[in-house]
Amino acid sequence: MFPEITTAPLLLALWAAIGYLLGSIPFGMILTRAMKLGDLRSIGSGNIGATNVLRTGNKAAAAGTLILDGGKGAVAVLLARWLGAEDAAQLAGFTAFLGHCYPVWLGFRGGKGVATFLGLVLALSWPVGLLSCATWLAAAALSRISSVGALVAALMSTAWMLLLREYEFTGLTLALTVLIFWRHRSNLERLREGTEPKIGKKG
């Protein structure tokens, strides 16, 4: 379920810090401010991710946020894998996810981590990443609810890892799935109540 630990503890700590710093870059806020779209924290849910950026009505800003938030998760994994080892890559990916969700610069109030999750899964195993992205797109398209796509994609990511025999990544995807569900607990409550907003809805 987890990779063999081959990296020295101090180096692992360094990769954990690098991953966190990469993940904590709030691209949604940066893009909305650069495009003069207002304060993202006062729009819609106040979340810094792509779904809330879409509520500004600017699809380019939302797409840019999605790509950049996914990219920082992928970069954390690929950089650590290139310069280090597989254990460092998985740790950097995990802390990049934490950095997005709990950025120190924003009082630890960040996004829900879906794009960053998909980006790091793509970097861990691109076939599983593509399947997870396709799962998100299909579930979101069918339900017209972003959180449904996120939750289904997270749930299925470990199943895709198992089906493709990428066993060493399953511990990480399971842990991230638990965190994604935790970050979406308010969405789960609204889904139960039937009040979860549709994709693109403002306010």
Backbone as CSV, one residue per row, in Angstrom:
resi,resn,N_x,N_y,N_z,CA_x,CA_y,CA_z,C_x,C_y,C_z
1,MET,0.815,-1.219,0.000,0.000,0.000,0.000,0.845,1.263,0.000
2,PHE,2.056,1.174,0.552,2.939,2.337,0.619,4.296,1.968,0.038
3,PRO,5.054,2.962,-0.461,6.374,2.654,-1.019,7.382,2.342,0.082
4,GLU,8.431,1.657,-0.289,9.513,1.397,0.644,10.195,2.710,1.003
5,ILE,10.487,2.892,2.281,11.157,4.121,2.734,12.652,3.979,2.485
6,THR,13.150,4.760,1.533,14.569,4.703,1.184,15.266,6.043,1.384
7,THR,14.491,7.103,1.606,15.052,8.446,1.740,15.331,8.773,3.197
8,ALA,16.437,9.456,3.441,16.799,9.856,4.799,15.730,10.778,5.386
9,PRO,15.488,10.687,6.704,14.433,11.486,7.343,14.513,12.983,7.070
10,LEU,15.724,13.545,7.108,15.856,14.983,6.869,15.458,15.354,5.445
11,LEU,15.806,14.502,4.489,15.418,14.762,3.107,13.914,14.609,2.921
12,LEU,13.333,13.648,3.605,11.873,13.504,3.546,11.193,14.750,4.101
13,ALA,11.739,15.278,5.191,11.178,16.495,5.769,11.286,17.663,4.794
14,LEU,12.409,17.719,4.075,12.590,18.776,3.079,11.565,18.651,1.960
15,TRP,11.356,17.438,1.463,10.373,17.237,0.392,8.955,17.507,0.872
16,ALA,8.705,17.193,2.132,7.386,17.511,2.700,7.161,19.021,2.710
17,ALA,8.193,19.768,3.073,8.075,21.231,3.103,7.925,21.803,1.696
18,ILE,8.689,21.274,0.752,8.587,21.749,-0.637,7.198,21.474,-1.195
19,GLY,6.695,20.269,-0.946,5.358,19.934,-1.409,4.308,20.854,-0.813
20,TYR,4.416,21.109,0.483,3.452,21.986,1.143,3.489,23.398,0.560
21,LEU,4.679,23.933,0.371,4.809,25.294,-0.159,4.240,25.394,-1.572
22,LEU,4.499,24.388,-2.400,3.923,24.380,-3.750,2.405,24.326,-3.678
23,GLY,1.891,23.443,-2.847,0.446,23.290,-2.742,-0.255,24.494,-2.172
24,SER,0.446,25.276,-1.365,-0.194,26.404,-0.680,-0.318,27.659,-1.544
25,ILE,0.187,27.614,-2.775,0.045,28.778,-3.661,-1.430,28.915,-4.050
26,PRO,-2.104,30.005,-3.682,-3.556,30.140,-3.937,-3.835,30.716,-5.325
27,PHE,-3.713,29.877,-6.335,-3.845,30.360,-7.702,-5.215,30.972,-7.989
28,GLY,-6.262,30.447,-7.375,-7.588,31.025,-7.585,-7.650,32.479,-7.171
29,MET,-7.086,32.789,-6.024,-7.076,34.170,-5.542,-6.165,35.036,-6.399
30,ILE,-5.022,34.487,-6.792,-4.078,35.247,-7.619,-4.718,35.624,-8.953
31,LEU,-5.362,34.671,-9.602,-5.969,34.933,-10.909,-7.152,35.883,-10.818
32,THR,-8.002,35.710,-9.826,-9.170,36.595,-9.718,-8.752,38.025,-9.393
33,ARG,-7.719,38.176,-8.602,-7.230,39.535,-8.319,-6.563,40.140,-9.553
34,ALA,-5.774,39.334,-10.270,-5.101,39.834,-11.468,-6.110,40.232,-12.539
35,MET,-7.242,39.534,-12.604,-8.266,39.811,-13.606,-9.342,40.769,-13.094
36,LYS,-9.114,41.287,-11.865,-10.031,42.257,-11.254,-11.464,41.715,-11.196
37,LEU,-11.586,40.489,-10.698,-12.893,39.845,-10.581,-13.473,39.946,-9.177
38,GLY,-12.774,40.652,-8.299,-13.254,40.812,-6.928,-12.539,39.893,-5.962
39,ASP,-12.960,39.971,-4.703,-12.371,39.157,-3.642,-13.034,37.790,-3.641
40,LEU,-12.282,36.755,-3.989,-12.838,35.417,-4.123,-13.431,34.921,-2.811
41,ARG,-12.898,35.382,-1.679,-13.407,34.913,-0.392,-14.796,35.450,-0.088
42,SER,-15.228,36.479,-0.837,-16.577,37.037,-0.617,-17.542,36.634,-1.729
43,ILE,-17.120,35.698,-2.582,-17.950,35.249,-3.703,-18.395,33.811,-3.459
44,GLY,-19.657,33.527,-3.693,-20.167,32.167,-3.576,-19.859,31.532,-2.243
45,SER,-19.173,30.388,-2.282,-18.835,29.659,-1.066,-17.634,30.250,-0.339
46,GLY,-16.909,31.172,-1.004,-15.694,31.717,-0.422,-14.493,30.822,-0.606
47,ASN,-14.680,29.707,-1.296,-13.606,28.754,-1.533,-12.624,29.303,-2.565
48,ILE,-11.368,28.849,-2.525,-10.354,29.378,-3.446,-10.154,28.510,-4.676
49,GLY,-10.986,27.457,-4.838,-10.813,26.542,-5.955,-11.539,26.960,-7.222
50,ALA,-11.376,26.140,-8.266,-11.899,26.468,-9.596,-13.416,26.568,-9.638
51,THR,-14.111,25.712,-8.875,-15.578,25.750,-8.894,-16.098,27.100,-8.432
52,ASN,-15.487,27.641,-7.388,-15.934,28.948,-6.911,-15.475,30.071,-7.830
53,VAL,-14.305,29.927,-8.441,-13.858,30.926,-9.418,-14.852,30.998,-10.572
54,LEU,-15.428,29.860,-10.955,-16.424,29.838,-12.027,-17.634,30.685,-11.682
55,ARG,-17.913,30.857,-10.400,-19.064,31.664,-9.976,-18.859,33.150,-10.232
56,THR,-17.624,33.536,-10.576,-17.403,34.929,-10.978,-17.932,35.176,-12.381
57,GLY,-18.209,34.085,-13.103,-18.664,34.195,-14.479,-17.542,34.167,-15.492
58,ASN,-16.300,34.083,-15.028,-15.146,34.090,-15.919,-14.634,32.663,-16.091
59,LYS,-14.973,32.044,-17.222,-14.579,30.653,-17.468,-13.069,30.507,-17.649
60,ALA,-12.425,31.530,-18.209,-10.973,31.459,-18.405,-10.256,31.421,-17.061
61,ALA,-10.716,32.226,-16.119,-10.113,32.232,-14.782,-10.323,30.891,-14.092
62,ALA,-11.514,30.319,-14.254,-11.803,29.025,-13.641,-10.938,27.933,-14.253
63,ALA,-10.798,27.939,-15.585,-9.966,26.941,-16.253,-8.508,27.090,-15.841
64,GLY,-8.039,28.322,-15.752,-6.665,28.566,-15.330,-6.415,28.080,-13.915
65,THR,-7.385,28.317,-13.036,-7.262,27.846,-11.655,-7.216,26.330,-11.598
66,LEU,-8.082,25.682,-12.374,-8.118,24.217,-12.411,-6.775,23.651,-12.865
67,ILE,-6.228,24.214,-13.924,-4.961,23.721,-14.471,-3.802,23.967,-13.501
68,LEU,-3.751,25.162,-12.942,-2.641,25.500,-12.046,-2.730,24.746,-10.720
69,ASP,-3.933,24.591,-10.188,-4.078,23.830,-8.944,-3.732,22.360,-9.160
70,GLY,-4.118,21.820,-10.324,-3.705,20.461,-10.641,-2.213,20.370,-10.886
71,GLY,-1.678,21.378,-11.556,-0.256,21.390,-11.887,0.640,21.399,-10.673
72,LYS,0.245,22.109,-9.618,1.133,22.168,-8.457,1.217,20.817,-7.749
73,GLY,0.129,20.036,-7.778,0.190,18.692,-7.230,1.089,17.796,-8.064
74,ALA,0.959,17.908,-9.389,1.788,17.104,-10.291,3.257,17.478,-10.174
75,VAL,3.551,18.769,-10.119,4.944,19.223,-10.018,5.583,18.719,-8.731
76,ALA,4.848,18.755,-7.632,5.400,18.281,-6.361,5.831,16.825,-6.468
77,VAL,4.969,15.996,-7.071,5.285,14.571,-7.221,6.452,14.362,-8.176
78,LEU,6.385,14.979,-9.350,7.394,14.744,-10.374,8.759,15.277,-9.970
79,LEU,8.785,16.427,-9.306,10.054,17.002,-8.865,10.723,16.097,-7.833
80,ALA,9.933,15.629,-6.859,10.495,14.759,-5.823,10.920,13.410,-6.401
81,ARG,10.166,12.917,-7.372,10.529,11.641,-8.008,11.815,11.791,-8.828
82,TRP,11.939,12.934,-9.509,13.111,13.188,-10.359,14.380,13.353,-9.533
83,LEU,14.286,14.129,-8.464,15.466,14.432,-7.660,15.629,13.515,-6.452
84,GLY,14.581,12.756,-6.141,14.632,11.894,-4.973,14.217,10.479,-5.301
85,ALA,13.251,9.966,-4.537,12.795,8.588,-4.714,11.274,8.541,-4.588
86,GLU,10.707,7.349,-4.735,9.245,7.210,-4.755,8.608,7.593,-3.423
87,ASP,9.283,7.288,-2.317,8.714,7.672,-1.024,8.633,9.190,-0.892
88,ALA,9.664,9.890,-1.383,9.657,11.352,-1.355,8.568,11.904,-2.266
89,ALA,8.348,11.264,-3.416,7.333,11.726,-4.362,5.944,11.633,-3.756
90,GLN,5.644,10.520,-3.105,4.320,10.370,-2.502,4.129,11.331,-1.335
91,LEU,5.169,11.523,-0.545,5.066,12.459,0.579,4.874,13.883,0.076
92,ALA,5.612,14.278,-0.958,5.476,15.622,-1.511,4.078,15.842,-2.082
93,GLY,3.533,14.821,-2.737,2.173,14.924,-3.246,1.161,15.098,-2.129
94,PHE,1.337,14.326,-1.070,0.427,14.413,0.074,0.475,15.791,0.718
95,THR,1.681,16.317,0.930,1.782,17.618,1.580,1.367,18.759,0.641
96,ALA,1.491,18.557,-0.673,0.959,19.553,-1.608,-0.554,19.647,-1.467
97,PHE,-1.201,18.503,-1.308,-2.643,18.479,-1.068,-2.971,19.220,0.229
98,LEU,-2.230,18.938,1.291,-2.452,19.628,2.565,-2.220,21.129,2.428
99,GLY,-1.195,21.504,1.650,-0.904,22.914,1.453,-2.045,23.643,0.772
100,HIS,-2.687,22.982,-0.205,-3.830,23.615,-0.867,-5.007,23.756,0.096
101,CYS,-5.255,22.720,0.872,-6.400,22.741,1.788,-6.171,23.627,3.005
102,TYR,-4.932,23.690,3.460,-4.619,24.425,4.695,-3.390,25.325,4.500
103,PRO,-3.493,26.349,3.633,-2.341,27.222,3.372,-2.083,28.181,4.540
104,VAL,-0.857,28.223,4.979,-0.508,29.079,6.113,-0.782,30.547,5.800
105,TRP,-0.643,30.933,4.511,-0.804,32.333,4.118,-2.247,32.821,4.268
106,LEU,-3.193,31.895,4.294,-4.611,32.258,4.360,-5.252,31.785,5.660
107,GLY,-4.433,31.719,6.702,-4.965,31.286,7.990,-5.431,29.837,7.969
108,PHE,-4.814,29.017,7.135,-5.130,27.596,6.993,-6.544,27.359,6.462
109,ARG,-7.093,28.344,5.752,-8.423,28.225,5.143,-8.257,28.201,3.625
110,GLY,-8.123,27.003,3.076,-7.880,26.870,1.651,-9.016,26.209,0.911
111,GLY,-8.662,25.506,-0.165,-9.661,24.864,-1.000,-9.948,23.440,-0.551
112,LYS,-10.659,22.720,-1.394,-11.059,21.360,-1.054,-10.168,20.308,-1.691
113,GLY,-9.223,20.744,-2.525,-8.144,19.869,-2.956,-8.405,18.970,-4.145
114,VAL,-9.538,19.117,-4.826,-9.878,18.161,-5.882,-8.923,18.263,-7.071
115,ALA,-8.692,19.467,-7.579,-7.790,19.630,-8.718,-6.372,19.196,-8.353
116,THR,-5.918,19.563,-7.170,-4.581,19.162,-6.727,-4.492,17.643,-6.604
117,PHE,-5.538,17.029,-6.098,-5.617,15.570,-6.002,-5.503,14.925,-7.388
118,LEU,-6.290,15.412,-8.345,-6.253,14.838,-9.685,-4.885,15.035,-10.341
119,GLY,-4.269,16.196,-10.104,-2.951,16.456,-10.660,-1.898,15.516,-10.116
120,LEU,-1.916,15.289,-8.819,-0.882,14.420,-8.239,-1.133,12.956,-8.599
121,VAL,-2.402,12.560,-8.760,-2.684,11.192,-9.190,-2.198,10.984,-10.632
122,LEU,-2.399,11.992,-11.481,-1.870,11.918,-12.848,-0.360,11.724,-12.844
123,ALA,0.321,12.423,-11.935,1.774,12.307,-11.860,2.208,10.963,-11.281
124,LEU,1.451,10.431,-10.342,1.782,9.136,-9.754,1.640,8.025,-10.785
125,SER,0.519,8.029,-11.489,0.227,6.999,-12.492,-0.714,7.615,-13.524
126,TRP,-0.188,7.976,-14.692,-1.018,8.716,-15.642,-2.245,7.934,-16.121
127,PRO,-2.188,6.595,-16.265,-3.425,5.904,-16.647,-4.518,6.037,-15.579
128,VAL,-4.135,5.889,-14.315,-5.103,6.051,-13.233,-5.572,7.500,-13.167
129,GLY,-4.664,8.433,-13.385,-5.045,9.836,-13.393,-6.074,10.150,-14.468
130,LEU,-5.862,9.614,-15.666,-6.816,9.838,-16.749,-8.173,9.213,-16.428
131,LEU,-8.162,8.015,-15.854,-9.414,7.375,-15.467,-10.129,8.175,-14.369
132,SER,-9.369,8.712,-13.435,-9.960,9.505,-12.363,-10.546,10.811,-12.900
133,CYS,-9.837,11.447,-13.825,-10.362,12.668,-14.451,-11.631,12.369,-15.243
134,ALA,-11.621,11.249,-15.976,-12.807,10.859,-16.741,-13.975,10.561,-15.807
135,THR,-13.690,9.953,-14.667,-14.729,9.675,-13.678,-15.328,10.972,-13.158
136,TRP,-14.459,11.938,-12.845,-14.942,13.246,-12.371,-15.817,13.914,-13.423
137,LEU,-15.354,13.921,-14.664,-16.116,14.564,-15.733,-17.472,13.893,-15.927
138,ALA,-17.492,12.567,-15.929,-18.745,11.843,-16.146,-19.732,12.081,-15.004
139,ALA,-19.252,11.968,-13.763,-20.139,12.149,-12.615,-20.635,13.583,-12.514
140,ALA,-19.744,14.550,-12.790,-20.147,15.960,-12.739,-21.124,16.291,-13.864
141,ALA,-20.886,15.726,-15.054,-21.770,15.997,-16.187,-23.161,15.410,-15.961
142,LEU,-23.209,14.208,-15.412,-24.497,13.550,-15.181,-25.299,14.227,-14.069
143,SER,-24.595,14.666,-13.023,-25.294,15.266,-11.873,-25.419,16.776,-11.961
144,ARG,-24.545,17.395,-12.772,-24.430,18.857,-12.852,-24.020,19.450,-11.504
145,ILE,-23.346,18.641,-10.684,-22.898,19.081,-9.365,-21.419,18.745,-9.229
146,SER,-20.596,19.757,-9.029,-19.149,19.551,-8.973,-18.727,18.622,-7.842
147,SER,-19.344,18.781,-6.679,-18.941,17.971,-5.532,-19.212,16.486,-5.770
148,VAL,-20.264,16.161,-6.504,-20.546,14.755,-6.814,-19.419,14.177,-7.667
149,GLY,-18.992,14.943,-8.670,-17.872,14.501,-9.489,-16.626,14.279,-8.658
150,ALA,-16.348,15.202,-7.739,-15.163,15.095,-6.896,-15.208,13.872,-6.007
151,LEU,-16.336,13.650,-5.362,-16.454,12.544,-4.414,-16.396,11.194,-5.117
152,VAL,-17.054,11.088,-6.255,-17.024,9.826,-6.998,-15.618,9.553,-7.543
153,ALA,-14.963,10.588,-8.071,-13.598,10.415,-8.588,-12.641,9.987,-7.482
154,ALA,-12.773,10.598,-6.302,-11.915,10.223,-5.182,-12.153,8.777,-4.778
155,LEU,-13.418,8.387,-4.670,-13.745,7.013,-4.301,-13.184,6.007,-5.297
156,MET,-13.290,6.335,-6.582,-12.876,5.403,-7.619,-11.366,5.355,-7.832
157,SER,-10.639,6.359,-7.366,-9.195,6.405,-7.634,-8.464,5.178,-7.106
158,THR,-8.805,4.749,-5.898,-8.152,3.562,-5.339,-8.567,2.310,-6.107
159,ALA,-9.828,2.254,-6.525,-10.283,1.110,-7.328,-9.509,1.029,-8.638
160,TRP,-9.282,2.186,-9.275,-8.502,2.197,-10.520,-7.064,1.755,-10.247
161,MET,-6.495,2.206,-9.116,-5.139,1.778,-8.763,-5.068,0.252,-8.613
162,LEU,-6.058,-0.323,-7.953,-6.071,-1.764,-7.744,-6.257,-2.509,-9.064
163,LEU,-7.164,-2.014,-9.902,-7.422,-2.678,-11.177,-6.187,-2.675,-12.081
164,LEU,-5.416,-1.591,-11.999,-4.208,-1.490,-12.823,-2.950,-1.958,-12.083
165,ARG,-3.160,-2.536,-10.911,-2.078,-3.127,-10.113,-1.008,-2.122,-9.694
166,GLU,-1.442,-0.913,-9.437,-0.536,0.117,-8.911,-0.659,0.118,-7.386
167,TYR,-0.301,-1.004,-6.780,-0.596,-1.233,-5.372,0.112,-0.261,-4.433
168,GLU,1.299,0.200,-4.813,2.072,1.035,-3.887,1.461,2.421,-3.697
169,PHE,0.484,2.787,-4.537,-0.140,4.098,-4.421,-1.470,4.069,-3.677
170,THR,-1.964,2.873,-3.350,-3.313,2.779,-2.798,-3.426,3.370,-1.392
171,GLY,-2.368,3.281,-0.607,-2.401,3.888,0.720,-2.587,5.392,0.634
172,LEU,-1.882,6.012,-0.306,-1.982,7.459,-0.480,-3.364,7.851,-0.989
173,THR,-3.877,7.149,-2.003,-5.186,7.534,-2.538,-6.300,7.309,-1.512
174,LEU,-6.178,6.279,-0.692,-7.165,6.073,0.368,-7.140,7.217,1.375
175,ALA,-5.935,7.624,1.787,-5.804,8.724,2.742,-6.361,10.021,2.165
176,LEU,-6.063,10.280,0.896,-6.552,11.505,0.264,-8.065,11.472,0.073
177,THR,-8.609,10.292,-0.204,-10.059,10.174,-0.333,-10.752,10.521,0.975
178,VAL,-10.214,10.033,2.083,-10.779,10.376,3.398,-10.747,11.885,3.617
179,LEU,-9.627,12.510,3.265,-9.504,13.959,3.443,-10.457,14.722,2.526
180,ILE,-10.641,14.252,1.298,-11.564,14.912,0.379,-12.992,14.837,0.922
181,PHE,-13.371,13.690,1.449,-14.707,13.592,2.042,-14.830,14.503,3.256
182,TRP,-13.777,14.611,4.048,-13.793,15.507,5.204,-13.947,16.958,4.758
183,ARG,-13.224,17.347,3.727,-13.293,18.714,3.225,-14.649,19.006,2.584
184,HIS,-15.357,17.968,2.163,-16.656,18.140,1.514,-17.826,17.846,2.459
185,ARG,-17.587,17.859,3.755,-18.667,17.492,4.674,-19.866,18.438,4.576
186,SER,-19.622,19.745,4.330,-20.754,20.660,4.166,-21.499,20.367,2.861
187,ASN,-20.747,19.965,1.822,-21.389,19.591,0.558,-22.240,18.340,0.732
188,LEU,-21.732,17.384,1.496,-22.486,16.165,1.754,-23.796,16.471,2.468
189,GLU,-23.752,17.413,3.401,-24.971,17.804,4.108,-25.975,18.445,3.143
190,ARG,-25.465,19.321,2.254,-26.364,19.949,1.283,-26.894,18.938,0.269
191,LEU,-26.078,17.961,-0.090,-26.554,16.909,-0.988,-27.694,16.122,-0.349
192,ARG,-27.574,15.848,0.942,-28.652,15.153,1.645,-29.927,15.985,1.682
193,GLU,-29.733,17.319,1.787,-30.885,18.214,1.867,-31.425,18.613,0.494
194,GLY,-30.656,18.287,-0.572,-31.077,18.664,-1.917,-30.849,20.123,-2.246
195,THR,-29.911,20.766,-1.546,-29.659,22.195,-1.743,-28.288,22.503,-2.337
196,GLU,-27.551,21.465,-2.731,-26.223,21.685,-3.303,-26.365,22.384,-4.661
197,PRO,-25.646,23.519,-4.870,-25.806,24.263,-6.133,-25.246,23.531,-7.345
198,LYS,-25.809,23.822,-8.492,-25.347,23.253,-9.750,-24.078,23.961,-10.213
199,ILE,-23.344,23.322,-11.105,-22.115,23.891,-11.648,-22.404,25.207,-12.354
200,GLY,-21.604,26.242,-12.027,-21.739,27.536,-12.681,-22.726,28.472,-12.043
201,LYS,-23.463,27.998,-11.042,-24.459,28.851,-10.406,-23.758,29.904,-9.560
202,LYS,-24.165,31.150,-9.698,-23.576,32.242,-8.921,-24.247,32.321,-7.562
203,GLY,-23.453,32.961,-6.632,-24.013,33.221,-5.314,-23.853,32.072,-4.349
